[in-house]
Amino acid sequence: MTKRLQVFILFVCIFINLSVVLPQLFVSLGLGIFIQNAEDKNLIFVISAVSLAISALLWFMVKESKAVEKSIKVQSSGH
């Protein structure tokens, strides 16, 4: 592996890691402060339920293309 490829892989790994970790840190800190200041700590369950409902609705909107469906049918005809 060349030095240039190693540097590229390093930067890609750093970018991917930071694009996941930094938003998670910001959300965790923001919600942590919000929940800490709330009188009713059951707010955690309300936030979780709303997040789960939004996620479920968004997943129902995901559609697979016809090419993927055909590919799955062809592959499943094995033993």
Number of C-alpha atoms within 10 A of each C-alpha: 5 7 8 9 10 11 11 12 12 11 12 12 12 11 12 10 11 12 11 10 11 11 11 12 11 11 11 12 12 12 14 13 11 11 16 11 10 12 8 9 11 10 13 13 10 11 13 11 12 11 11 12 12 11 11 11 10 10 10 8 8 8 7 8 8 9 9 10 10 11 10 11 11 10 8 9 7 6 3
